[in-house]
Amino acid sequence: MRYDPERVDLADVTVPPYDVIDADERAALAGRHPASAVIIDLPTTGDDVYAEAARTLEHWQADGILLRDDEPSFYVYRMTYDDEHEVRRHTTGVFGALHLSRPGEGGILPHEHTTPKAKSDRLNLTRATRANLSAVWGLSSSAGLSTLLDVDEAPLTEWHDEAGVGHALWRIADAEQVAAIAHLADASPVVIADGHHRYETALTHRDELRAAGDASSPGSESVLVYLVELADDELSVLPIHRLLSGLADDVDVVAALEPFFEVRSAGPLGPDIADQMLEQGALTLVLPDSAWFLVPRPEAMPGVRDLDTSRLDVALAALPEHDLVFQHGVDQVLDRVQGGEAQAGVLLRPATVGQILEIAHGGERMPPKTTFFHPKPRTGVVFRLLDE
């Protein structure tokens, strides 16, 4: 099910994932259009916000704002953007229904641990709407998937979001092409890139219906997924940095990290800090009045994976009691440290596509908040009802 592009401009109704939207942004997005996806995916009005979201979804269908396919279809979705080096790139994937299975039971491979988060909100929303409103982002190691998704004709619709990312959508209903895509997607395990909590919620909802003998939502055996080939030219993986606070005033952070890292002065940090970190093979410690390269000492952390997050977790465990916050963006880390919101920040290098694939296929998981895939698919590009 999708918005009728003759009725709405998708730039006005599609929104970022629910878990990166704060209250102010939610209000701004809802104010763009009365049928904004944020109204049902992040409901805030009514005595029962979840029931209200379900009623709104039904109203949009009855009004014709949302169109429902009359035959099985896939949707090819492309995001076009400039990376941190101002190089034009794109990510092309396909929206479809992924059969649910628990890790280890089937072909689903989570790639990192998740932080504790209340899942009741997403579960209550799914119970009420009987729909997948936002997709799990999956990665496929099936070579050639991207080529199979190349579409010659003009898209159904295309638009740009507030960050300047271009979006385009194509429908594929040809039975042979649908079968070819499904066959290739099924040929290798799917690694969950983003949406671990959404996936776990879908499993919980499926199991609830099974236990109750409720067959009214057969679609609950699957979940909406945006599947992208796990290839360097299709993915932009960014790091998620760390902010430290709550340390006693007499804690010398540099000295505390020296057993695990060789510490070198980084001097004033410039816009090329990410490139410098790759050249130096280092993380970067940011303090209010200085910055330091942290070159890992592998001998100090035997058996620890060659990941910045894994090694930093070991080092931080040796620090006195402190608070840890995850933060996207170098500039945001610098601003919060220099502004006194955090005592220190640690800039990390991104995990590589190869590392993600190796760890997932090895049955391991990275530490929480290791990867940030950019840009994020918009919510509202397609929805999926669970009643068939």
C-alpha distance (Angstrom), angle and dihedral (degrees) to the residues before:
residue distance angle dihedral
M1 . . .
R2 3.80 . .
Y3 3.77 143.6 .
D4 3.80 117.3 -81.7
P5 3.83 102.6 -114.0
E6 3.80 88.3 -152.7
R7 3.80 89.2 62.0
V8 3.79 103.4 38.4
D9 3.79 140.2 21.9
L10 3.80 107.0 -123.2
A11 3.80 89.2 -141.9
D12 3.83 86.4 68.4
V13 3.80 99.5 45.9
T14 3.82 108.6 32.2
V15 3.80 115.6 86.0
P16 3.82 142.1 -176.9
P17 3.83 119.6 -87.1
Y18 3.81 112.6 -67.7
D19 3.81 94.5 -115.9
V20 3.82 94.9 62.7
I21 3.83 95.8 48.7
D22 3.80 118.9 97.9
A23 3.80 125.5 -161.9
D24 3.81 95.8 -92.4
E25 3.81 93.2 48.6
R26 3.79 90.6 45.7
A27 3.80 90.2 56.0
A28 3.80 92.0 47.1
L29 3.81 92.9 49.3
A30 3.81 92.8 47.4
G31 3.80 89.1 50.8
R32 3.80 93.1 58.7
H33 3.79 95.0 70.6
P34 3.83 136.3 -5.5
A35 3.82 88.8 -125.9
S36 3.81 96.9 50.2
A37 3.80 112.2 148.4
V38 3.80 89.4 -128.2
I39 3.82 89.3 70.5
I40 3.81 91.7 67.2
D41 3.81 100.7 26.6
L42 3.80 94.7 49.5
P43 3.81 103.3 23.7
T44 3.80 119.0 -173.7
T45 3.82 106.4 161.9
G46 3.79 133.0 81.1
D47 3.81 133.9 39.7
D48 3.81 88.1 -83.3
V49 3.78 107.2 30.7
Y50 3.80 93.3 -169.7
A51 3.80 94.9 51.3
E52 3.79 88.7 46.9
A53 3.80 90.2 52.6
A54 3.82 89.4 52.1
R55 3.81 91.9 49.7
T56 3.80 90.8 48.7
L57 3.80 91.6 50.5
E58 3.80 90.3 51.3
H59 3.81 91.0 47.6
W60 3.80 92.5 52.9
Q61 3.79 89.8 51.6
A62 3.80 93.0 49.1
D63 3.79 90.7 47.1
G64 3.81 92.1 51.7
I65 3.79 95.7 -119.7
L66 3.80 85.9 120.5
L67 3.80 120.5 50.7
R68 3.79 122.4 -153.9
D69 3.79 121.0 -149.3
D70 3.79 115.4 -118.6
E71 3.81 93.1 -153.4
P72 3.82 136.1 32.7
S73 3.79 110.9 -75.2
F74 3.75 142.5 170.8
Y75 3.80 122.9 -147.7
V76 3.78 121.2 -143.0
Y77 3.80 110.0 -149.3
R78 3.79 125.7 -171.1
M79 3.79 129.7 -169.2
T80 3.81 117.7 -163.2
Y81 3.79 121.0 -165.4
D82 3.82 146.5 145.1
D83 3.81 115.3 -104.2
E84 3.81 126.7 -140.3
H85 3.81 89.4 -79.3
E86 3.82 92.2 51.8
V87 3.80 90.9 -109.1
R88 3.80 114.5 146.7
R89 3.81 110.5 -119.5
H90 3.78 138.8 164.6
T91 3.78 140.3 -154.8
T92 3.80 116.8 -150.4
G93 3.78 123.3 -172.1
V94 3.78 143.1 145.7
F95 3.80 132.1 -110.7
G96 3.80 113.7 -136.8
A97 3.80 144.1 131.1
L98 3.81 115.6 -77.4
H99 3.81 116.9 -157.2
L100 3.80 109.1 -119.2
S101 3.79 121.4 -120.2
R102 3.76 132.6 154.7
P103 3.80 118.1 -107.4
G104 3.79 107.3 -83.7
E105 3.80 93.6 21.7
G106 3.78 99.5 76.2
G107 3.75 143.2 -11.0
I108 3.82 99.6 -49.4
L109 3.80 118.8 110.2
P110 3.82 121.0 -175.2
H111 3.80 109.1 -154.3
E112 3.80 102.8 -159.4
H113 3.78 140.9 25.6
T114 3.79 116.6 -102.3
T115 3.77 128.1 -129.6
P116 3.82 116.7 -118.4
K117 3.78 108.5 -85.6
A118 3.77 132.4 163.6
K119 3.79 107.1 -102.1
S120 3.80 94.7 -175.2
D121 3.82 92.5 91.3
R122 3.82 94.6 58.4
L123 3.79 91.6 39.5
N124 3.80 93.5 51.9
L125 3.80 90.1 47.9
T126 3.80 92.0 51.0
R127 3.80 92.0 47.1
A128 3.80 91.5 52.7
T129 3.79 101.1 41.2
R130 3.82 98.6 32.9
A131 3.80 85.7 -145.1
N132 3.78 143.7 106.3
L133 3.79 102.4 -122.9
S134 3.80 97.8 176.2
A135 3.78 129.6 28.5
V136 3.77 133.5 -117.5
W137 3.82 108.9 -125.5
G138 3.80 110.3 -127.0
L139 3.80 131.4 -174.6
S140 3.79 123.3 -147.1
S141 3.80 125.4 -159.2
S142 3.82 90.3 -158.5
A143 3.80 103.2 125.0
G144 3.77 112.7 -133.3
L145 3.79 98.7 30.3
S146 3.81 91.1 116.2
T147 3.81 91.0 51.9
L148 3.79 91.3 49.9
L149 3.81 89.1 54.0
D150 3.81 94.1 55.5
V151 3.79 105.7 119.5
D152 3.81 122.6 -163.5
E153 3.79 100.7 -164.3
A154 3.78 126.7 78.3
P155 3.82 115.4 -85.5
L156 3.79 122.9 -100.2
T157 3.77 87.2 -120.3
E158 3.80 139.8 -13.6
W159 3.79 133.8 -168.8
H160 3.81 145.0 157.1
D161 3.79 125.4 -117.0
E162 3.81 129.8 -140.5
A163 3.83 91.0 -86.7
G164 3.80 92.9 54.0
V165 3.81 95.3 -107.0
G166 3.80 112.9 146.9
H167 3.81 119.5 -133.0
A168 3.80 129.6 -166.6
L169 3.82 131.9 177.7
W170 3.82 132.7 -159.7
R171 3.81 129.0 -178.7
I172 3.81 120.0 -138.2
A173 3.78 114.6 -162.9
D174 3.82 101.0 148.8
A175 3.81 104.8 121.7
E176 3.81 95.2 -138.5
Q177 3.79 94.1 49.1
V178 3.81 91.5 44.7
A179 3.81 89.3 52.6
A180 3.81 92.7 47.0
I181 3.80 92.4 51.7
A182 3.82 92.4 45.9
H183 3.82 91.2 49.2
L184 3.80 93.6 51.0
A185 3.81 92.9 43.7
D186 3.81 89.0 52.5
A187 3.80 93.5 48.5
S188 3.82 95.9 82.7
P189 3.81 138.1 22.4
V190 3.79 119.3 -83.5
V191 3.80 117.6 -123.7
I192 3.81 114.2 -150.5
A193 3.80 106.9 -127.2
D194 3.79 99.0 174.5
G195 3.77 133.9 -1.8
H196 3.81 101.7 51.9
H197 3.81 90.0 151.2
R198 3.81 91.7 48.9
Y199 3.79 89.3 51.4
E200 3.81 92.4 49.3
T201 3.81 89.9 47.7
A202 3.81 90.4 52.9
L203 3.81 89.7 52.1
T204 3.80 91.4 50.3
H205 3.81 92.1 48.8
R206 3.80 91.4 48.3
D207 3.81 91.6 50.8
E208 3.82 91.9 48.3
L209 3.79 91.5 55.0
R210 3.80 92.2 45.4
A211 3.80 91.8 51.0
A212 3.81 91.3 49.0
G213 3.80 92.7 47.1
D214 3.82 88.1 -122.9
A215 3.81 109.2 159.3
S216 3.81 95.6 172.0
S217 3.81 93.5 101.2
P218 3.82 108.0 44.8
G219 3.79 88.4 162.4
S220 3.80 88.4 70.6
E221 3.80 88.2 82.7
S222 3.82 86.2 74.9
V223 3.79 137.9 37.9
L224 3.79 133.7 -142.2
V225 3.80 109.0 -98.0
Y226 3.79 135.3 -177.6
L227 3.81 102.6 -147.2
V228 3.82 121.1 -160.1
E229 3.79 129.3 176.5
L230 3.80 111.0 -104.8
A231 3.80 95.6 -119.5
D232 3.79 132.1 131.7
D233 3.79 93.8 -123.8
E234 3.82 92.2 53.2
L235 3.80 99.5 47.3
S236 3.77 138.1 58.2
V237 3.81 110.0 -162.7
L238 3.80 115.7 -167.9
P239 3.81 127.8 -173.3
I240 3.78 125.8 -113.3
H241 3.79 109.7 -135.7
R242 3.82 130.0 -147.7
L243 3.81 133.0 -121.2
L244 3.82 122.1 -161.2
S245 3.79 127.1 -156.4
G246 3.79 138.9 149.8
L247 3.82 93.8 59.9
A248 3.78 118.6 142.6
D249 3.80 112.9 -100.9
D250 3.81 92.7 -114.8
V251 3.83 95.1 56.9
D252 3.81 112.4 115.4
V253 3.80 101.5 -150.8
V254 3.80 93.9 -170.4
A255 3.80 92.8 53.2
A256 3.80 91.4 45.0
L257 3.81 91.9 55.2
E258 3.83 96.9 43.1
P259 3.83 95.3 87.3
F260 3.81 88.3 61.8
F261 3.81 102.0 33.2
E262 3.77 138.6 35.2
V263 3.79 102.4 -121.2
R264 3.82 121.0 -143.0
S265 3.78 129.8 171.7
A266 3.81 111.2 -101.5
G267 3.79 95.0 -166.9
P268 3.81 119.2 -152.5
L269 3.79 110.4 -11.0
G270 3.79 116.2 -122.0
P271 3.80 134.6 -174.2
D272 3.81 89.6 -86.6
I273 3.81 94.3 62.2
A274 3.83 92.8 114.8
D275 3.81 90.7 54.9
Q276 3.82 90.8 46.4
M277 3.78 90.7 52.8
L278 3.80 91.0 53.8
E279 3.82 90.9 48.4
Q280 3.81 92.6 47.3
G281 3.80 94.6 42.2
A282 3.77 87.1 -129.2
L283 3.76 148.6 125.8
T284 3.81 117.3 -134.2
L285 3.80 126.6 -125.4
V286 3.81 112.0 -152.0
L287 3.81 119.1 -158.1
P288 3.82 127.1 174.6
D289 3.81 92.5 -99.8
S290 3.81 105.1 21.0
A291 3.81 146.7 23.4
W292 3.81 129.9 -141.6
F293 3.79 135.4 -166.2
L294 3.80 112.1 -128.9
V295 3.82 111.9 -153.2
P296 3.82 109.4 -169.3
R297 3.80 118.8 -116.4
P298 3.85 100.9 -145.1
E299 3.80 90.9 -169.9
A300 3.81 88.9 61.9
M301 3.80 92.1 55.5
P302 3.81 107.8 39.8
G303 3.77 115.0 -172.3
V304 3.81 93.5 14.3
R305 3.79 115.3 129.8
D306 3.80 119.8 -107.8
L307 3.79 92.2 -105.9
D308 3.77 126.0 118.4
T309 3.80 91.0 -134.7
S310 3.81 93.6 50.2
R311 3.80 94.6 49.5
L312 3.77 94.2 41.8
D313 3.81 90.5 51.6
V314 3.82 89.1 57.7
A315 3.80 92.3 48.9
L316 3.80 94.6 45.7
A317 3.80 90.7 50.6
A318 3.81 87.0 64.3
L319 3.81 93.2 54.1
P320 3.80 121.4 95.8
E321 3.80 116.3 -97.6
H322 3.80 111.9 -53.6
D323 3.79 143.9 151.7
L324 3.80 120.6 -106.7
V325 3.80 125.6 -155.2
F326 3.81 127.8 -178.1
Q327 3.78 116.0 -131.5
H328 3.80 134.0 -175.4
G329 3.80 120.1 -144.8
V330 3.79 133.1 33.2
D331 3.81 93.5 -120.0
Q332 3.79 91.5 52.6
V333 3.81 91.0 52.6
L334 3.81 91.8 49.3
D335 3.80 92.3 47.4
R336 3.80 94.1 50.2
V337 3.81 94.3 47.2
Q338 3.80 95.1 44.4
G339 3.80 90.2 43.3
G340 3.80 91.8 55.1
E341 3.82 96.4 -114.0
A342 3.82 89.4 118.2
Q343 3.80 132.7 24.5
A344 3.78 94.2 -140.5
G345 3.78 142.2 -2.7
V346 3.78 132.1 -153.2
L347 3.80 119.3 -151.2
L348 3.80 114.3 -151.4
R349 3.79 134.7 -160.5
P350 3.80 117.9 -119.7
A351 3.77 122.4 -100.2
T352 3.79 113.0 -113.9
V353 3.79 127.1 -119.0
G354 3.82 88.0 -115.1
Q355 3.80 92.1 55.1
I356 3.80 91.9 49.1
L357 3.79 91.4 51.4
E358 3.81 94.7 44.7
I359 3.80 94.4 49.0
A360 3.80 95.4 44.7
H361 3.80 93.9 47.9
G362 3.80 89.6 46.3
G363 3.78 90.3 60.4
E364 3.80 92.8 -113.9
R365 3.78 131.5 120.0
M366 3.78 131.9 -139.8
P367 3.81 119.9 -125.9
P368 3.81 115.1 -84.6
K369 3.80 116.8 -76.7
T370 3.79 96.1 16.4
T371 3.79 97.7 133.8
F372 3.77 135.3 39.7
F373 3.78 112.7 -171.9
H374 3.79 112.0 -151.9
P375 2.95 134.0 -120.0
K376 3.78 104.6 22.3
P377 3.82 120.9 -134.5
R378 3.79 110.7 -109.2
T379 3.77 120.9 -111.2
G380 3.80 111.4 -122.7
V381 3.80 98.7 38.8
V382 3.82 87.0 111.8
F383 3.80 134.5 -10.3
R384 3.79 127.9 -155.7
L385 3.80 125.3 -144.8
L386 3.80 118.2 -149.4
D387 3.80 99.0 -147.8
E388 3.82 94.9 94.7
